[in-house]
Amino acid sequence: MRPLQSRSSAPPPVSRANIQHGRAKPAALPVVAPVVAIVGATGAVGVELLRCLEKRRFPLAGLRLLASARSAGKTMKFGGDELVVEELNEQSFEGVGIALFSAGGAIARQYAPIAVRAGAVVVDNSSAYRMDADVPLVIPEINPETIARHHGIIANPNCCAIVAIVPLWPIHRKNRIARLIVATYQAASGAGAAAMEELSESTRAYLAGRNYAQRVLPHPYAFNLFSHNTRIDPRTGYNDEETKVVNETRKIFGDPDIRVSATCIRVPVLRAHSIAVNFECERPISPDEVRAILAGAPGVRVVDDIEKNYFPMPRDATGEDDILVGRIRRDLSDPSGKSIALFAVGDQLLKGAALNAVQIAERVLEGQASTESIPQM
């Protein structure tokens, strides 16, 4: 879907101060079921948000689908009903308890504070608020306790950070990871529905011997791979996607001293990101120890069949909630025995985006039910 159109100048970025002294504090969510709004409902992640809410039987008093003027009037199915998509505007959040945003950073910066002032708790899938000190950056399997410290907005992490570190967290808790190196193989889904369509169309054109002029991504996509299409910092040489993985890992783990390096690559796969992970612990650790830890880890499924040479693949991870982990082996370049290499694959549209956001919303409701009020500013 194209970017949502702005009707007015954006308010300042959300913070404890400008919410507290704004028009109104966010209201407590209703004890039972809130009205939920999905901003960017017709996009690739928006569609998955709708499916996750239905699949997980999220308690709803109502559901509001919001998108650009271009998408307004379309209908989407939910629970056997046809819901009409509404155009996003400043009045869209009246009566909304939880707003799930997946419409890009510019829209989040403009409309998230409006939603908060209207009484909603925002779960934002963009990078707009992830590194804001007053905004929790949450993976429920890792740091759900930070949700209670929100001031109206909770950030959903970068998809590659989620896929890489969900399996690493239980290891980190037992034997601190001091250094992490990742190389990503990112699917078209990470760039949205238009990129997925471009991959399909360009592949058909390539096989038919026809020329195809790409419109979404900067390089030919069929039978090709290239550095992630984000801005490169001339000082560090890292692109924005790589920097997100570095900074978000530190924030989510609550460990600013962990050493992280990332190389992010776009590959011609429709859906599910793959990541080669190499990590160094403070103490020696064996592949068998890692397998034992991951065998009981939430949100993780070990796929590590050495005899059959069967390991995580995007086709197997697509549509799955769990992150698949395999190729677990000692890093032979480290004689200390502290380093492990593995391969992780996760559905970018699910655990990498929509599922994680819905899990956060579920935790918000659980916290509200146990305290009978959402923490106020």
Summary of the structure (lengths in Angstrom):
residues: 377
radius of gyration: 20.8
end to end distance: 34.2
largest distance: 63.1
contacts: 1302
relative contact order: 0.15
helix: 31%
strand: 23%
